[in-house]
Amino acid sequence: MSRRRRTQSAADPPGHSAHAVSRLQPVEDVYLLFLNRPPDDVPADDGGATVVPAASLHHPELPQPDAQRLFDRVTRHPARHPGALVFLSDLTAELASEGSSWTQVGIDYETVTDRLVALHRRGEVRALRLAQLSELAITLLASGPHARIYVTAPDGGPPELLDPVIFQVRREELRAMIRTDLERAFVGGSLKPS
């Protein structure tokens, strides 16, 4: 496998990290999962999320260069593989590990994801919508892989730190369950509208 770091481009904002685009070619069949934001979370309190193929980020109605930069983050990272389900929180953690942030790399992911949801509602982008997620599922999806999560103590005492190993296991179990739902949604290699 050939890997190459991209050099800083004049189109990149200062501080834009080239780390995420270290692959020459994007990995295909990668999916992005993000939590819905009000008013996209319908009903507003259902705790929903949306999964889209990374290729959806090429839609012409998405803001550029933000959508292309998000696509690069999702598909060109050295850890990606075909079939990967990438949580937005994974990307945030990757940026933090590089000493960077969404603002520093010039990506307004909220505008991009809000537009993806709107495009899905109009039938222009295929997506898998997940509704009525548990509080734990939302926490696992919203938290990066190295987050410190506190849970309510069984005896009603002060919150206790969730064992990091258990946190990782639960996070990967959730990823596997969502991936199974994603595979069921396939018809001829495409996601069915949900």
Backbone as ProteinMPNN parsed JSONL, in Angstrom:
{"seq_chain_A": "MSRRRRTQSAADPPGHSAHAVSRLQPVEDVYLLFLNRPPDDVPADDGGATVVPAASLHHPELPQPDAQRLFDRVTRHPARHPGALVFLSDLTAELASEGSSWTQVGIDYETVTDRLVALHRRGEVRALRLAQLSELAITLLASGPHARIYVTAPDGGPPELLDPVIFQVRREELRAMIRTDLERAFVGGSLKPS", "coords_chain_A": {"N_chain_A": [[0.842, -1.167, 0.0], [0.591, 2.139, -0.874], [1.476, 5.158, 0.607], [1.274, 8.65, 1.016], [2.118, 11.812, 2.166], [0.222, 14.733, 1.819], [1.126, 17.865, 0.552], [1.016, 21.207, 1.923], [-1.501, 23.178, 0.612], [-2.253, 26.113, -1.309], [-4.923, 26.636, -1.158], [-5.668, 25.664, 1.254], [-6.556, 26.456, 4.601], [-4.615, 28.34, 7.031], [-2.928, 26.213, 9.261], [-4.288, 23.982, 8.444], [-4.397, 20.586, 8.522], [-2.467, 18.165, 6.893], [-2.402, 15.54, 7.499], [-4.727, 13.901, 7.506], [-5.17, 13.328, 4.867], [-3.399, 11.431, 3.91], [-3.388, 9.204, 2.291], [-3.073, 8.24, -1.117], [-5.296, 7.599, -2.702], [-8.804, 7.769, -2.003], [-10.45, 5.655, 0.386], [-12.869, 3.36, -0.558], [-16.407, 2.737, -0.023], [-16.961, 3.685, 2.584], [-18.491, 4.959, 5.513], [-20.141, 7.706, 7.101], [-21.163, 8.639, 10.299], [-23.28, 10.735, 12.103], [-24.631, 12.601, 14.84], [-27.962, 13.808, 14.95], [-28.993, 17.205, 14.75], [-31.049, 19.632, 16.393], [-33.116, 21.546, 14.208], [-33.208, 19.103, 12.931], [-33.44, 16.687, 14.184], [-36.007, 14.83, 14.381], [-38.796, 13.451, 15.91], [-37.886, 16.275, 17.96], [-36.698, 15.324, 20.292], [-35.876, 12.692, 19.91], [-33.368, 11.533, 19.901], [-31.788, 10.915, 17.628], [-29.701, 9.767, 14.854], [-27.709, 9.967, 11.845], [-26.57, 8.116, 9.056], [-24.435, 8.246, 6.353], [-23.191, 7.395, 3.07], [-19.777, 8.076, 2.481], [-19.261, 9.114, -0.025], [-21.432, 10.729, -0.499], [-20.698, 13.224, 0.244], [-19.823, 14.535, -1.943], [-21.913, 15.788, -3.142], [-23.339, 18.342, -5.148], [-24.712, 20.447, -3.89], [-23.682, 20.813, -1.403], [-21.74, 22.726, 0.935], [-18.656, 23.965, -0.187], [-15.165, 24.493, 0.33], [-15.635, 22.755, 2.418], [-17.161, 20.277, 2.511], [-15.634, 18.621, 0.814], [-13.209, 18.548, 2.215], [-14.084, 17.294, 4.538], [-14.807, 14.831, 3.432], [-12.23, 13.941, 2.698], [-11.107, 13.637, 5.261], [-12.687, 11.56, 6.218], [-12.201, 9.439, 4.411], [-9.486, 9.204, 3.629], [-7.752, 8.793, 5.683], [-5.103, 7.019, 7.288], [-6.014, 4.866, 8.868], [-8.4, 3.954, 7.795], [-10.6, 1.579, 6.216], [-12.186, -0.443, 3.672], [-15.685, -0.472, 4.05], [-15.729, 0.727, 6.514], [-17.214, 2.299, 9.328], [-17.423, 5.417, 10.293], [-17.521, 7.431, 13.046], [-18.519, 10.789, 13.654], [-17.426, 11.749, 15.97], [-15.109, 10.222, 16.106], [-13.561, 11.438, 14.159], [-13.251, 13.975, 15.285], [-11.71, 13.285, 17.513], [-9.419, 12.348, 16.191], [-8.495, 14.721, 15.052], [-7.932, 16.14, 17.412], [-5.847, 14.567, 18.391], [-3.879, 15.307, 16.686], [-3.385, 17.771, 17.54], [-5.194, 19.669, 16.679], [-8.233, 21.251, 15.441], [-11.702, 21.414, 14.344], [-12.209, 24.023, 13.433], [-9.595, 24.934, 12.98], [-8.815, 23.346, 10.802], [-10.497, 24.25, 8.935], [-13.187, 23.341, 8.488], [-16.6, 23.395, 8.489], [-18.394, 21.379, 9.905], [-20.966, 21.169, 10.943], [-22.69, 22.673, 9.287], [-22.363, 21.224, 6.925], [-23.325, 18.63, 7.661], [-25.94, 19.271, 8.436], [-26.974, 20.09, 5.972], [-26.732, 17.684, 4.562], [-28.698, 16.14, 5.839], [-30.975, 17.617, 5.098], [-30.866, 17.265, 2.314], [-31.246, 14.504, 2.211], [-33.86, 14.343, 3.157], [-35.174, 15.451, 0.997], [-34.853, 13.459, -0.775], [-32.519, 13.317, -2.223], [-30.108, 12.41, -1.302], [-28.935, 9.361, -0.18], [-29.509, 7.713, 2.881], [-29.174, 6.268, 6.144], [-31.303, 6.498, 8.714], [-31.223, 6.715, 12.177], [-33.224, 6.256, 14.938], [-34.548, 7.151, 18.176], [-32.447, 6.489, 19.982], [-30.735, 5.15, 22.804], [-29.774, 6.823, 25.865], [-27.21, 6.028, 26.602], [-26.248, 5.044, 24.122], [-26.203, 7.423, 22.621], [-24.281, 8.831, 24.082], [-22.043, 7.181, 23.612], [-21.775, 7.458, 20.835], [-21.299, 10.175, 20.602], [-18.941, 10.578, 21.905], [-15.434, 10.583, 21.682], [-12.968, 7.991, 20.945], [-11.219, 7.904, 23.125], [-12.361, 9.115, 25.254], [-13.275, 10.13, 28.568], [-15.695, 8.741, 30.397], [-18.306, 9.185, 32.637], [-20.486, 7.406, 34.771], [-23.66, 6.934, 36.365], [-23.557, 5.984, 39.71], [-24.378, 2.747, 40.984], [-25.43, 2.706, 43.573], [-26.487, 5.182, 43.884], [-24.657, 7.068, 44.55], [-21.916, 9.392, 43.967], [-21.108, 10.061, 40.476], [-19.294, 7.539, 38.638], [-16.194, 6.731, 37.057], [-16.347, 5.204, 33.957], [-14.95, 2.156, 33.135], [-12.267, 2.315, 30.908], [-11.745, 0.212, 29.109], [-14.157, -1.191, 29.035], [-15.737, 0.86, 28.044], [-14.648, 1.114, 25.429], [-15.279, -1.432, 24.402], [-18.114, -1.384, 24.466], [-18.57, 0.72, 22.708], [-17.568, -0.315, 20.296], [-19.273, -2.509, 20.036], [-21.685, -1.184, 19.59], [-21.03, 0.084, 17.171], [-20.797, -2.197, 15.536], [-23.443, -3.162, 15.615], [-24.809, -1.074, 14.327], [-23.542, -1.167, 11.876], [-24.49, -3.643, 10.98], [-27.226, -2.997, 10.64], [-26.861, -1.174, 8.593], [-25.872, -2.82, 6.544], [-28.139, -4.372, 6.094], [-29.721, -2.471, 4.944], [-28.827, -2.262, 2.385], [-29.303, -2.413, -1.125], [-28.532, -3.784, -4.037], [-25.976, -2.639, -3.784], [-26.477, -0.054, -3.015], [-27.716, 2.291, -0.619], [-30.995, 2.022, 0.627], [-33.578, 4.481, 0.477], [-34.518, 5.822, 3.616]], "CA_chain_A": [[0.0, 0.0, 0.0], [1.392, 3.351, -0.996], [0.958, 6.302, 1.353], [2.045, 9.856, 0.81], [1.538, 12.997, 2.797], [-0.065, 15.825, 0.916], [1.759, 19.116, 0.975], [0.09, 22.299, 2.175], [-1.962, 23.829, -0.602], [-2.63, 27.51, -1.127], [-6.351, 26.66, -0.849], [-5.861, 25.231, 2.627], [-6.399, 27.532, 5.575], [-3.475, 28.147, 7.917], [-3.169, 25.193, 10.269], [-4.971, 22.829, 7.867], [-3.523, 19.426, 8.653], [-2.416, 17.262, 5.748], [-2.361, 14.164, 8.012], [-5.919, 13.141, 7.167], [-5.189, 12.99, 3.454], [-2.116, 10.799, 3.663], [-3.536, 8.184, 1.254], [-3.196, 8.787, -2.468], [-6.671, 7.395, -3.145], [-9.738, 7.566, -0.892], [-10.964, 4.307, 0.593], [-14.27, 3.306, -0.974], [-17.356, 2.047, 0.851], [-16.805, 4.183, 3.955], [-19.704, 5.648, 5.93], [-20.028, 8.709, 8.152], [-22.296, 8.722, 11.216], [-23.31, 11.941, 12.932], [-25.856, 12.817, 15.586], [-28.819, 14.845, 14.392], [-29.099, 18.427, 15.55], [-32.336, 20.299, 16.196], [-34.413, 20.89, 14.119], [-33.123, 17.892, 12.114], [-33.77, 15.561, 15.029], [-37.462, 14.865, 14.391], [-39.093, 14.578, 16.778], [-36.687, 16.941, 18.473], [-36.074, 14.636, 21.417], [-35.797, 11.25, 19.687], [-32.005, 11.036, 20.023], [-31.461, 10.274, 16.373], [-28.421, 9.911, 14.16], [-27.786, 9.715, 10.411], [-25.4, 7.497, 8.446], [-24.402, 8.471, 4.912], [-21.954, 7.003, 2.411], [-18.856, 9.207, 2.372], [-19.39, 9.68, -1.371], [-22.477, 11.76, -0.461], [-20.057, 14.52, 0.482], [-19.55, 15.141, -3.252], [-23.138, 16.381, -3.678], [-23.052, 19.729, -5.549], [-25.366, 21.442, -3.038], [-22.995, 20.924, -0.121], [-20.765, 23.825, 0.936], [-17.276, 23.603, -0.497], [-14.462, 23.21, 0.307], [-15.865, 22.016, 3.662], [-17.591, 18.9, 2.274], [-14.497, 17.868, 0.276], [-12.251, 18.34, 3.304], [-14.667, 16.271, 5.408], [-14.638, 13.581, 2.681], [-10.837, 13.525, 2.845], [-10.926, 13.18, 6.647], [-13.382, 10.287, 6.39], [-11.773, 8.359, 3.508], [-8.063, 9.134, 3.308], [-6.973, 8.567, 6.892], [-4.426, 5.719, 7.205], [-6.713, 3.801, 9.59], [-9.651, 3.577, 7.133], [-10.663, 0.369, 5.419], [-13.504, -0.561, 3.044], [-16.744, -0.855, 4.968], [-15.59, 1.41, 7.806], [-18.251, 3.2, 9.82], [-16.663, 6.438, 11.011], [-18.328, 8.372, 13.819], [-17.998, 12.15, 13.637], [-16.587, 11.888, 17.173], [-13.795, 9.645, 15.775], [-12.832, 12.472, 13.424], [-12.896, 15.005, 16.259], [-10.599, 12.745, 18.298], [-8.233, 12.335, 15.334], [-8.008, 16.099, 14.992], [-7.34, 16.473, 18.723], [-4.564, 13.863, 18.518], [-2.947, 16.067, 15.855], [-3.304, 19.11, 18.107], [-5.962, 20.526, 15.807], [-9.679, 21.311, 15.668], [-12.47, 21.634, 13.119], [-11.98, 25.401, 12.997], [-8.231, 25.061, 12.46], [-8.696, 22.71, 9.484], [-11.406, 24.941, 8.023], [-14.359, 22.545, 8.147], [-17.827, 23.648, 9.243], [-19.085, 20.096, 9.773], [-22.386, 21.31, 11.283], [-23.397, 23.096, 8.081], [-22.334, 20.099, 5.978], [-24.223, 17.556, 8.099], [-27.317, 19.774, 8.356], [-27.367, 20.045, 4.551], [-26.915, 16.275, 4.192], [-30.019, 15.738, 6.334], [-31.972, 18.269, 4.237], [-30.825, 16.578, 1.017], [-31.867, 13.193, 2.407], [-35.317, 14.556, 3.261], [-35.658, 15.724, -0.368], [-34.618, 12.266, -1.587], [-31.35, 13.508, -3.08], [-28.979, 11.694, -0.698], [-29.36, 8.149, 0.518], [-29.015, 7.698, 4.255], [-29.823, 5.428, 7.14], [-31.63, 7.305, 9.882], [-31.363, 5.947, 13.412], [-34.082, 7.03, 15.833], [-34.8, 6.692, 19.532], [-31.253, 5.887, 20.567], [-30.668, 5.284, 24.259], [-28.837, 7.832, 26.365], [-25.875, 5.435, 26.516], [-25.85, 5.016, 22.71], [-25.865, 8.796, 22.232], [-22.994, 9.137, 24.713], [-20.996, 6.435, 22.91], [-21.609, 8.045, 19.503], [-20.819, 11.551, 20.72], [-17.652, 10.607, 22.605], [-14.303, 10.01, 20.959], [-12.526, 6.691, 21.453], [-10.41, 8.0, 24.343], [-13.078, 9.981, 26.2], [-13.51, 9.654, 29.932], [-17.135, 8.772, 30.583], [-18.757, 8.911, 33.999], [-21.827, 6.837, 34.835], [-24.29, 7.017, 37.67], [-23.221, 4.871, 40.594], [-25.56, 1.926, 41.262], [-25.98, 3.007, 44.897], [-26.943, 6.562, 43.906], [-23.552, 7.931, 44.949], [-21.384, 10.244, 42.896], [-20.79, 9.344, 39.232], [-18.035, 6.79, 38.62], [-15.554, 6.622, 35.751], [-16.563, 3.943, 33.259], [-13.678, 1.522, 32.777], [-11.98, 2.604, 29.494], [-11.848, -1.012, 28.297], [-15.594, -1.428, 28.848], [-16.184, 1.921, 27.143], [-14.259, 0.746, 24.055], [-16.051, -2.611, 24.002], [-19.49, -0.932, 24.205], [-18.53, 1.554, 21.509], [-17.407, -1.189, 19.128], [-20.512, -3.284, 19.912], [-22.651, -0.29, 18.957], [-20.61, 0.243, 15.771], [-21.136, -3.448, 14.845], [-24.902, -3.216, 15.461], [-25.196, -0.101, 13.298], [-23.033, -1.705, 10.602], [-25.438, -4.68, 10.583], [-28.383, -2.276, 10.103], [-26.42, -0.583, 7.337], [-25.81, -3.9, 5.551], [-29.528, -4.74, 5.771], [-30.309, -1.401, 4.138], [-28.274, -2.309, 1.034], [-29.999, -3.037, -2.256], [-27.704, -3.594, -5.23], [-24.834, -1.798, -3.5], [-26.886, 1.303, -2.63], [-28.607, 2.39, 0.525], [-32.382, 2.348, 0.33], [-34.025, 5.642, 1.248], [-35.207, 5.391, 4.836]], "C_chain_A": [[0.891, 1.235, 0.0], [0.723, 4.482, -0.228], [1.871, 7.485, 1.115], [1.343, 11.001, 1.527], [1.358, 14.068, 1.743], [0.626, 17.071, 1.439], [0.691, 20.181, 1.162], [-0.241, 22.981, 0.864], [-2.323, 25.278, -0.3], [-4.109, 27.633, -0.772], [-6.635, 26.257, 0.59], [-5.69, 26.4, 3.576], [-5.158, 27.29, 6.411], [-3.841, 27.114, 8.98], [-3.899, 23.974, 9.735], [-4.011, 21.652, 7.866], [-3.592, 18.539, 7.419], [-2.454, 15.81, 6.191], [-3.532, 13.329, 7.516], [-5.943, 12.711, 5.713], [-3.874, 12.317, 3.067], [-2.203, 9.682, 2.637], [-3.637, 8.874, -0.101], [-4.633, 8.721, -2.95], [-7.581, 7.238, -1.932], [-10.153, 6.1, -0.811], [-12.444, 4.334, 0.223], [-15.096, 2.564, 0.066], [-17.131, 2.392, 2.319], [-18.037, 5.02, 4.264], [-19.408, 6.596, 7.08], [-21.304, 8.702, 8.972], [-22.185, 9.992, 12.034], [-24.643, 12.009, 13.652], [-26.641, 13.94, 14.95], [-28.88, 16.034, 15.343], [-30.487, 19.017, 15.346], [-32.184, 21.356, 15.103], [-34.392, 19.61, 13.296], [-33.497, 16.639, 12.88], [-35.282, 15.57, 15.227], [-37.992, 13.524, 14.858], [-37.834, 15.047, 17.495], [-35.999, 16.184, 19.596], [-35.882, 13.137, 21.168], [-34.378, 10.7, 19.737], [-31.511, 10.354, 18.773], [-30.07, 10.557, 15.847], [-28.656, 9.579, 12.689], [-26.468, 9.101, 9.955], [-25.502, 7.709, 6.942], [-23.132, 7.859, 4.33], [-21.053, 8.237, 2.285], [-18.962, 9.879, 1.007], [-20.49, 10.736, -1.446], [-21.894, 13.148, -0.289], [-19.653, 15.214, -0.816], [-20.78, 15.832, -3.835], [-22.9, 17.866, -3.977], [-23.705, 20.796, -4.668], [-24.735, 21.566, -1.656], [-21.964, 22.051, -0.184], [-19.35, 23.308, 0.703], [-16.354, 24.749, -0.083], [-14.714, 22.336, 1.534], [-16.217, 20.543, 3.417], [-16.436, 18.052, 1.723], [-13.464, 17.59, 1.364], [-12.768, 17.288, 4.282], [-14.547, 14.903, 4.74], [-13.212, 13.054, 2.836], [-10.572, 12.977, 4.245], [-11.526, 11.798, 6.839], [-12.704, 9.166, 5.615], [-10.272, 8.212, 3.294], [-7.167, 8.923, 4.526], [-6.343, 7.174, 6.822], [-5.165, 4.571, 7.898], [-7.982, 3.32, 8.886], [-9.491, 2.31, 6.31], [-12.043, 0.298, 4.776], [-14.525, -1.082, 4.055], [-16.696, -0.151, 6.31], [-16.795, 2.301, 8.072], [-17.555, 4.179, 10.747], [-17.632, 7.37, 11.727], [-17.697, 9.757, 13.684], [-17.092, 12.378, 14.847], [-15.214, 11.253, 16.97], [-12.938, 10.711, 15.09], [-12.38, 13.589, 14.362], [-11.706, 14.557, 17.096], [-9.313, 12.693, 17.476], [-7.641, 13.73, 15.218], [-7.314, 16.477, 16.292], [-5.986, 15.799, 18.889], [-3.472, 14.531, 17.686], [-2.728, 17.473, 16.41], [-4.096, 20.125, 17.31], [-7.436, 20.494, 16.187], [-10.369, 21.526, 14.325], [-12.227, 23.044, 12.568], [-10.603, 25.545, 12.366], [-8.063, 24.42, 11.09], [-9.715, 23.267, 8.493], [-12.594, 24.123, 7.578], [-15.508, 22.915, 9.078], [-18.693, 22.397, 9.086], [-20.58, 20.23, 10.086], [-23.198, 21.725, 10.057], [-23.455, 21.952, 7.072], [-23.337, 19.031, 6.395], [-25.683, 18.009, 8.081], [-27.818, 19.718, 6.914], [-27.566, 18.609, 4.077], [-28.292, 15.783, 4.626], [-31.109, 16.341, 5.455], [-32.023, 17.597, 2.865], [-31.462, 15.194, 1.108], [-33.388, 13.341, 2.449], [-35.929, 14.825, 1.888], [-35.44, 14.531, -1.294], [-33.406, 12.359, -2.484], [-30.092, 12.826, -2.552], [-29.539, 10.495, 0.035], [-28.718, 8.137, 1.9], [-29.77, 6.67, 5.065], [-30.048, 6.315, 8.346], [-31.837, 6.38, 11.066], [-32.15, 6.803, 14.39], [-34.162, 6.37, 17.197], [-33.616, 5.915, 20.118], [-31.272, 6.103, 22.075], [-29.676, 6.377, 24.638], [-27.402, 7.311, 26.288], [-25.384, 5.424, 25.068], [-25.443, 6.413, 22.242], [-24.515, 9.192, 22.817], [-21.858, 8.45, 23.984], [-20.718, 7.027, 21.53], [-20.978, 9.43, 19.569], [-19.421, 11.649, 21.307], [-16.581, 9.942, 21.766], [-13.813, 8.737, 21.631], [-11.729, 6.755, 22.755], [-11.059, 8.894, 25.393], [-13.176, 9.311, 27.566], [-14.994, 9.842, 30.201], [-17.461, 8.382, 32.021], [-20.193, 8.413, 33.95], [-22.349, 6.953, 36.256], [-23.936, 5.775, 38.481], [-24.486, 4.08, 40.917], [-26.221, 2.261, 42.604], [-26.458, 4.451, 45.015], [-25.873, 7.542, 44.344], [-23.069, 8.775, 43.79], [-21.054, 9.417, 41.645], [-19.404, 8.706, 39.304], [-17.503, 6.729, 37.194], [-15.821, 5.231, 35.175], [-15.198, 3.409, 32.843], [-13.427, 1.752, 31.288], [-12.075, 1.374, 28.591], [-13.318, -1.317, 28.013], [-16.17, -0.39, 27.897], [-15.873, 1.56, 25.697], [-15.072, -0.436, 23.55], [-17.475, -2.195, 23.631], [-19.562, -0.105, 22.923], [-18.421, 0.695, 20.25], [-18.613, -2.112, 18.944], [-21.58, -2.449, 19.207], [-22.311, -0.1, 17.478], [-20.996, -1.004, 14.96], [-22.647, -3.56, 14.624], [-25.363, -2.268, 14.363], [-24.733, -0.59, 11.929], [-23.958, -2.804, 10.081], [-26.698, -4.043, 9.99], [-28.057, -1.682, 8.737], [-26.39, -1.643, 6.233], [-27.208, -4.353, 5.144], [-30.174, -3.714, 4.853], [-29.808, -1.409, 2.695], [-29.22, -2.995, 0.068], [-29.143, -2.756, -3.468], [-26.55, -2.636, -5.007], [-25.181, -0.374, -3.106], [-27.765, 1.242, -1.392], [-30.009, 2.687, 0.032], [-32.706, 3.656, 1.046], [-34.745, 5.153, 2.49], [-36.275, 6.364, 5.222]], "O_chain_A": [[1.829, 1.342, 0.79], [-0.47, 4.731, -0.4], [3.089, 7.338, 1.023], [0.119, 11.123, 1.485], [2.221, 14.282, 0.892], [0.694, 17.291, 2.649], [-0.409, 20.068, 0.623], [0.656, 23.321, 0.092], [-2.657, 25.62, 0.835], [-4.517, 28.618, -0.155], [-7.736, 26.489, 1.09], [-4.802, 27.234, 3.397], [-4.687, 26.156, 6.5], [-4.941, 27.146, 9.531], [-4.118, 23.019, 10.48], [-2.934, 21.721, 7.274], [-4.683, 18.205, 6.957], [-2.532, 14.92, 5.344], [-3.351, 12.169, 7.145], [-6.687, 11.795, 5.365], [-3.308, 12.607, 2.013], [-1.164, 9.241, 2.146], [-4.213, 9.956, -0.218], [-5.137, 9.676, -3.54], [-7.179, 6.638, -0.935], [-10.198, 5.399, -1.822], [-13.18, 5.227, 0.643], [-14.561, 1.857, 0.92], [-17.113, 1.515, 3.183], [-18.567, 5.705, 3.389], [-18.547, 6.333, 7.92], [-22.403, 8.754, 8.419], [-21.13, 10.293, 12.592], [-25.661, 11.538, 13.144], [-26.065, 14.913, 14.465], [-28.827, 15.886, 16.564], [-31.047, 18.92, 14.255], [-31.153, 22.029, 15.088], [-35.455, 19.072, 12.985], [-33.839, 15.624, 12.272], [-35.788, 16.235, 16.131], [-37.659, 12.512, 14.241], [-36.855, 14.312, 17.618], [-34.808, 16.392, 19.826], [-35.739, 12.379, 22.126], [-34.201, 9.487, 19.624], [-30.872, 9.306, 18.856], [-29.365, 11.449, 16.319], [-29.674, 8.985, 12.332], [-25.393, 9.502, 10.401], [-26.522, 7.395, 6.329], [-22.106, 7.804, 5.009], [-21.544, 9.331, 2.007], [-18.771, 11.09, 0.899], [-20.486, 11.558, -2.362], [-22.531, 14.141, -0.64], [-19.192, 16.355, -0.792], [-20.699, 16.407, -4.92], [-22.321, 18.575, -3.153], [-23.28, 21.95, -4.701], [-25.208, 22.344, -0.827], [-21.381, 22.3, -1.239], [-18.915, 22.337, 1.322], [-16.774, 25.904, -0.155], [-14.083, 21.29, 1.685], [-15.635, 19.658, 4.044], [-16.274, 16.897, 2.119], [-12.905, 16.494, 1.417], [-11.993, 16.483, 4.797], [-14.223, 13.918, 5.405], [-13.008, 11.864, 3.077], [-9.888, 11.965, 4.397], [-10.956, 10.959, 7.535], [-12.635, 8.041, 6.11], [-9.831, 7.168, 2.813], [-5.944, 8.882, 4.394], [-6.984, 6.238, 6.343], [-4.957, 3.411, 7.542], [-8.591, 2.353, 9.344], [-8.419, 2.007, 5.785], [-12.983, 0.914, 5.278], [-14.253, -2.015, 4.811], [-17.543, -0.407, 7.166], [-17.32, 2.96, 7.175], [-17.147, 3.82, 11.851], [-18.462, 8.021, 11.093], [-16.474, 9.878, 13.608], [-16.108, 13.113, 14.761], [-14.244, 11.688, 17.589], [-11.756, 10.867, 15.393], [-11.261, 14.088, 14.248], [-10.798, 15.344, 17.364], [-8.233, 12.965, 18.0], [-6.423, 13.901, 15.279], [-6.233, 17.065, 16.277], [-5.07, 16.388, 19.463], [-2.284, 14.346, 17.948], [-1.987, 18.269, 15.834], [-3.734, 21.3, 17.258], [-7.837, 19.806, 17.126], [-9.723, 21.784, 13.31], [-12.06, 23.22, 11.361], [-10.456, 26.202, 11.335], [-7.256, 24.891, 10.288], [-9.79, 22.814, 7.351], [-12.985, 24.19, 6.412], [-15.407, 22.77, 10.296], [-19.6, 22.353, 8.255], [-21.384, 19.471, 9.544], [-24.278, 21.186, 9.818], [-24.487, 21.738, 6.436], [-24.122, 18.57, 5.566], [-26.569, 17.222, 7.749], [-28.963, 19.338, 6.669], [-28.464, 18.338, 3.28], [-28.975, 15.091, 3.87], [-32.068, 15.654, 5.102], [-33.105, 17.385, 2.317], [-32.143, 14.762, 0.178], [-34.111, 12.551, 1.843], [-37.081, 14.465, 1.643], [-35.802, 14.585, -2.469], [-33.266, 11.567, -3.416], [-29.113, 12.681, -3.285], [-30.509, 10.609, 0.785], [-27.553, 8.496, 2.07], [-30.873, 6.259, 4.704], [-29.096, 6.828, 8.934], [-32.544, 5.378, 10.966], [-31.785, 7.951, 14.645], [-33.878, 5.182, 17.347], [-33.779, 4.828, 20.673], [-31.769, 7.12, 22.558], [-28.849, 6.794, 23.827], [-26.485, 8.06, 25.951], [-24.228, 5.759, 24.809], [-24.443, 6.564, 21.541], [-23.698, 9.813, 22.138], [-20.814, 9.06, 23.754], [-19.566, 7.093, 21.1], [-20.208, 9.809, 18.686], [-18.784, 12.698, 21.215], [-16.794, 8.867, 21.205], [-14.2, 8.439, 22.761], [-11.584, 5.733, 23.425], [-10.392, 9.373, 26.309], [-13.161, 8.086, 27.684], [-15.49, 10.969, 30.23], [-16.959, 7.387, 32.545], [-21.015, 8.926, 33.19], [-21.585, 7.055, 37.216], [-24.011, 4.652, 37.982], [-25.551, 4.668, 41.104], [-27.434, 2.115, 42.751], [-26.796, 4.905, 46.108], [-26.153, 8.732, 44.494], [-23.73, 8.865, 42.756], [-20.758, 8.226, 41.74], [-18.482, 9.233, 39.926], [-18.276, 6.681, 36.238], [-15.557, 4.216, 35.82], [-14.39, 4.135, 32.264], [-14.286, 1.419, 30.471], [-12.449, 1.494, 27.424], [-13.68, -1.66, 26.888], [-16.994, -0.715, 27.042], [-16.737, 1.685, 24.829], [-15.508, -0.445, 22.399], [-17.988, -2.611, 22.592], [-20.513, -0.225, 22.15], [-19.102, 0.95, 19.257], [-18.945, -2.465, 17.812], [-22.292, -2.946, 18.335], [-23.201, -0.12, 16.629], [-21.467, -0.885, 13.829], [-23.084, -4.003, 13.562], [-26.219, -2.627, 13.554], [-25.449, -0.444, 10.939], [-24.19, -2.894, 8.875], [-27.189, -4.494, 8.954], [-28.893, -1.691, 7.833], [-26.834, -1.386, 5.114], [-27.439, -4.683, 3.981], [-31.068, -4.045, 4.074], [-30.306, -0.648, 1.866], [-29.848, -4.006, 0.385], [-29.034, -1.605, -3.893], [-26.172, -1.898, -5.916], [-24.284, 0.439, -2.884], [-28.466, 0.258, -1.157], [-30.198, 3.502, -0.871], [-32.16, 3.916, 2.118], [-35.499, 4.181, 2.432], [-36.959, 6.164, 6.225]]}, "name": "protein", "num_of_chains": 1, "seq": "MSRRRRTQSAADPPGHSAHAVSRLQPVEDVYLLFLNRPPDDVPADDGGATVVPAASLHHPELPQPDAQRLFDRVTRHPARHPGALVFLSDLTAELASEGSSWTQVGIDYETVTDRLVALHRRGEVRALRLAQLSELAITLLASGPHARIYVTAPDGGPPELLDPVIFQVRREELRAMIRTDLERAFVGGSLKPS"}
